[in-house]
Amino acid sequence: MVQICRKEHFNAAHKLYNPKWTKEENEAFFGPCANENWHGHNFEMTVIVEGEPDPDTGYVMNMKHLGKLVKEHIINKVDHKNLNMDVDFLEGKMTSCETLVMEFWKILAPKIEEIAPNAHLHCIELWETNKNFVRYFG
């Protein structure tokens, strides 16, 4: 197995806030991430695809195709957006990094298998800050 990795960046605002809790409970748990007026991040995402290289091309998957897929179906929908208000596939969901990578997975995994039948999405890594990131393996 060979893994190929595509890194992308996007900027977005969000708020972590559980509507079932009081304002005080949200602030106690989420701290400044529960700010009523949102807060933002410069996100960095790595999409890792795994498979056997095609004997005719030497590719697990064409990196240009992977980049186009990620840009069209994820980056264009989240970049410079309010994740709580502007992104249809996040509507009604907590916009934590954990939720983001799981929702990104649901979109990307089947599309990658359509384009590269001998490959599959292995992992999505999402950095929210230079200290905090999550990994999701489906």
ChimeraX attribute file (.defattr): number of C-alpha atoms within 10 A of each C-alpha:
attribute: neighborCount
match mode: 1-to-1
recipient: residues
	/A:1	8
	/A:2	12
	/A:3	18
	/A:4	19
	/A:5	17
	/A:6	15
	/A:7	14
	/A:8	16
	/A:9	14
	/A:10	18
	/A:11	16
	/A:12	17
	/A:13	20
	/A:14	23
	/A:15	22
	/A:16	22
	/A:17	23
	/A:18	15
	/A:19	9
	/A:20	8
	/A:21	10
	/A:22	11
	/A:23	14
	/A:24	11
	/A:25	14
	/A:26	19
	/A:27	17
	/A:28	11
	/A:29	13
	/A:30	15
	/A:31	13
	/A:32	14
	/A:33	18
	/A:34	21
	/A:35	16
	/A:36	13
	/A:37	9
	/A:38	16
	/A:39	15
	/A:40	16
	/A:41	14
	/A:42	15
	/A:43	18
	/A:44	17
	/A:45	22
	/A:46	17
	/A:47	25
	/A:48	19
	/A:49	24
	/A:50	18
	/A:51	19
	/A:52	15
	/A:53	16
	/A:54	13
	/A:55	8
	/A:56	6
	/A:57	9
	/A:58	10
	/A:59	16
	/A:60	22
	/A:61	25
	/A:62	13
	/A:63	14
	/A:64	10
	/A:65	13
	/A:66	22
	/A:67	16
	/A:68	12
	/A:69	17
	/A:70	22
	/A:71	17
	/A:72	11
	/A:73	14
	/A:74	20
	/A:75	20
	/A:76	12
	/A:77	16
	/A:78	19
	/A:79	18
	/A:80	16
	/A:81	18
	/A:82	18
	/A:83	25
	/A:84	21
	/A:85	13
	/A:86	15
	/A:87	14
	/A:88	11
	/A:89	16
	/A:90	17
	/A:91	12
	/A:92	9
	/A:93	14
	/A:94	18
	/A:95	20
	/A:96	16
	/A:97	19
	/A:98	15
	/A:99	15
	/A:100	19
	/A:101	23
	/A:102	15
	/A:103	16
	/A:104	19
	/A:105	21
	/A:106	12
	/A:107	16
	/A:108	20
	/A:109	17
	/A:110	14
	/A:111	18
	/A:112	20
	/A:113	15
	/A:114	12
	/A:115	15
	/A:116	19
	/A:117	13
	/A:118	15
	/A:119	24
	/A:120	23
	/A:121	21
	/A:122	18
	/A:123	20
	/A:124	24
	/A:125	19
	/A:126	23
	/A:127	18
	/A:128	18
	/A:129	11
	/A:130	9
	/A:131	6
	/A:132	9
	/A:133	15
	/A:134	16
	/A:135	17
	/A:136	18
	/A:137	12
	/A:138	12
